[in-house]
Amino acid sequence: MPTITFQGQQYECAADEPLLEALNRQGTKLPYGCRAGSCQACMLKATRGTPPAAAQIGIEQKLKDRNYFLSCLCRADTDMEVALPDPADRYHASIVFEKEFLNASVIRLRSSRPEGFVYQPGQFVNLLKPDLGLARSYSLASSCSDNFLEFHIRLIPDGRMSGWIADTVENGAFIFVSDAMGNCCYRKDYNDYPLLLAGTGTGLAPLYGILRDALGSGHRQHIQLLHGGLNSEGLYYQQQLRQLEQQHDCFDYKPCVLNGEAPAGGVQGAIDAQLQQSLKSGQNWRVFLCGDSDIVNTMRKVCLAHDIDQSEIHTDAFG
Ligand SMILES: Cc1cc2nc3c(=O)[nH]c(=O)nc-3n(C[C@H](O)[C@H](O)[C@H](O)COP(=O)(O)OP(=O)(O)OC[C@H]3O[C@@H](n4cnc5c(N)ncnc54)[C@H](O)[C@@H]3O)c2cc1C
């Protein structure tokens, strides 16, 4: 049974037990997000011993070279000493200059774009709260032509990161942003295909980035955006999206509300029901689904049932 040393204490890993689970079971508070190797919030550095190759999948080379690995994927086969990531290796400092509630529970945070920070709209980053070692993933709503980063953060009751952002982070505060990850992004070769973008709540954040990227790249075919909310108060950015609709003939925006009256031009009902209608109205869709994981999974099944090839379905699921 391999022994793992962390902050001077020793921990045992049971057979086939991921290192993250083993250490947190024994009382550590290692940060984590998806626990499935995609969000990279649980990244650690091996300061002694070599992490298994399977725990380095998806990590950029410069971090692999410094022995970083994902603790949720790490089934240790030898003794190791591990440490929390050095913020200077993984995170860029960014200064908040705007914080605004877009509705009762969604905060828009805008912060400076760190020098050398490269991303594609639709990707996500991890935000770090260094004093607690807490990391959470948030999707980028900004587009590369913006000289700032934009996030849409839903305030979760008792949520540690979203609560900290709502209550404590103010203009002038530093936040720490990881490199961008994920591949739910517009591609130039999609120029000749219609795009269907669908998401609920803050799932609009990556969709807004993807939409502006497509429009800015001169997308020629139809783009439809479905944004779902429990009711019309749950929607946001209606004015911005209506404005884009007026500026671009190819774009149409359809808000969908589950309860109560839909805003003008919108529909009442579940977003997956509207997605079915939209899929039927055209062909060769390239699809982007973002937001709550269960809803993304439901919508993904709808797309597969309509014979959309899975390579043409891009998802950013807030797992
Ligand atoms: C790839 C990715 C991209 C993401 N992008 C965004 C984004 O752009 N905007 C955004 O607002 N969020 C996004 N999320 C979700 C975000 O990372 C956090 O999970 C969320 O903000 C809650 O963190 P917290 O620390 O505030 O809550 P925690 O302290 O982790 O949780 C507090 C309580 O709330 C529950 N909880 C956690 N998340 C949710 C939820 N989504 N709905 C209901 N209950 C919940 C927990 O089970 C717990 O009981 C994304 C997640 C992933 C994996």
PDBQT file of the ligand as one rigid body, heavy atoms in Angstrom, charges set to zero:
ROOT
HETATM    1  C1  LIG A 401     -16.378  23.273 -16.404  1.00  0.00    +0.000 C 
HETATM    2  C2  LIG A 401     -17.251  24.071 -15.428  1.00  0.00    +0.000 A 
HETATM    3  C3  LIG A 401     -17.639  25.362 -15.744  1.00  0.00    +0.000 A 
HETATM    4  C4  LIG A 401     -18.429  26.080 -14.841  1.00  0.00    +0.000 A 
HETATM    5  N1  LIG A 401     -18.811  27.357 -15.193  1.00  0.00    +0.000 NA
HETATM    6  C5  LIG A 401     -19.626  28.044 -14.355  1.00  0.00    +0.000 A 
HETATM    7  C6  LIG A 401     -20.059  29.386 -14.711  1.00  0.00    +0.000 A 
HETATM    8  O1  LIG A 401     -19.676  29.950 -15.752  1.00  0.00    +0.000 OA
HETATM    9  N2  LIG A 401     -20.891  30.016 -13.861  1.00  0.00    +0.000 N 
HETATM   10  C7  LIG A 401     -21.336  29.432 -12.676  1.00  0.00    +0.000 A 
HETATM   11  O2  LIG A 401     -22.117  30.064 -11.949  1.00  0.00    +0.000 OA
HETATM   12  N3  LIG A 401     -20.920  28.181 -12.314  1.00  0.00    +0.000 NA
HETATM   13  C8  LIG A 401     -20.076  27.493 -13.119  1.00  0.00    +0.000 A 
HETATM   14  N4  LIG A 401     -19.644  26.238 -12.742  1.00  0.00    +0.000 N 
HETATM   15  C9  LIG A 401     -20.002  25.750 -11.381  1.00  0.00    +0.000 C 
HETATM   16  C10 LIG A 401     -18.953  26.268 -10.365  1.00  0.00    +0.000 C 
HETATM   17  O3  LIG A 401     -17.685  25.682 -10.647  1.00  0.00    +0.000 OA
HETATM   18  C11 LIG A 401     -19.261  25.906  -8.899  1.00  0.00    +0.000 C 
HETATM   19  O4  LIG A 401     -19.556  24.550  -8.800  1.00  0.00    +0.000 OA
HETATM   20  C12 LIG A 401     -20.429  26.692  -8.326  1.00  0.00    +0.000 C 
HETATM   21  O5  LIG A 401     -20.176  28.089  -8.440  1.00  0.00    +0.000 OA
HETATM   22  C13 LIG A 401     -20.624  26.341  -6.817  1.00  0.00    +0.000 C 
HETATM   23  O6  LIG A 401     -19.424  26.584  -6.118  1.00  0.00    +0.000 OA
HETATM   24  P1  LIG A 401     -19.477  27.117  -4.619  1.00  0.00    +0.000 P 
HETATM   25  O7  LIG A 401     -18.093  26.980  -4.063  1.00  0.00    +0.000 OA
HETATM   26  O8  LIG A 401     -20.131  28.457  -4.556  1.00  0.00    +0.000 OA
HETATM   27  O9  LIG A 401     -20.461  26.075  -3.897  1.00  0.00    +0.000 OA
HETATM   28  P2  LIG A 401     -19.989  24.833  -2.960  1.00  0.00    +0.000 P 
HETATM   29  O10 LIG A 401     -19.469  25.360  -1.681  1.00  0.00    +0.000 OA
HETATM   30  O11 LIG A 401     -19.158  23.916  -3.781  1.00  0.00    +0.000 OA
HETATM   31  O12 LIG A 401     -21.405  24.119  -2.725  1.00  0.00    +0.000 OA
HETATM   32  C14 LIG A 401     -22.338  24.566  -1.735  1.00  0.00    +0.000 C 
HETATM   33  C15 LIG A 401     -23.589  23.698  -1.819  1.00  0.00    +0.000 C 
HETATM   34  O13 LIG A 401     -24.287  23.927  -3.061  1.00  0.00    +0.000 OA
HETATM   35  C16 LIG A 401     -24.376  22.715  -3.825  1.00  0.00    +0.000 C 
HETATM   36  N5  LIG A 401     -24.084  23.092  -5.214  1.00  0.00    +0.000 N 
HETATM   37  C17 LIG A 401     -22.864  23.261  -5.798  1.00  0.00    +0.000 A 
HETATM   38  N6  LIG A 401     -23.010  23.641  -7.080  1.00  0.00    +0.000 NA
HETATM   39  C18 LIG A 401     -24.334  23.718  -7.303  1.00  0.00    +0.000 A 
HETATM   40  C19 LIG A 401     -25.129  24.066  -8.435  1.00  0.00    +0.000 A 
HETATM   41  N7  LIG A 401     -24.543  24.413  -9.640  1.00  0.00    +0.000 N 
HETATM   42  N8  LIG A 401     -26.471  24.049  -8.301  1.00  0.00    +0.000 NA
HETATM   43  C20 LIG A 401     -27.053  23.723  -7.123  1.00  0.00    +0.000 A 
HETATM   44  N9  LIG A 401     -26.371  23.376  -6.009  1.00  0.00    +0.000 NA
HETATM   45  C21 LIG A 401     -25.042  23.378  -6.098  1.00  0.00    +0.000 A 
HETATM   46  C22 LIG A 401     -23.305  21.792  -3.267  1.00  0.00    +0.000 C 
HETATM   47  O14 LIG A 401     -23.677  20.426  -3.465  1.00  0.00    +0.000 OA
HETATM   48  C23 LIG A 401     -23.270  22.197  -1.808  1.00  0.00    +0.000 C 
HETATM   49  O15 LIG A 401     -24.299  21.544  -1.089  1.00  0.00    +0.000 OA
HETATM   50  C24 LIG A 401     -18.847  25.503 -13.613  1.00  0.00    +0.000 A 
HETATM   51  C25 LIG A 401     -18.449  24.196 -13.304  1.00  0.00    +0.000 A 
HETATM   52  C26 LIG A 401     -17.660  23.488 -14.186  1.00  0.00    +0.000 A 
HETATM   53  C27 LIG A 401     -17.241  22.070 -13.825  1.00  0.00    +0.000 C 
ENDROOT
TORSDOF 0
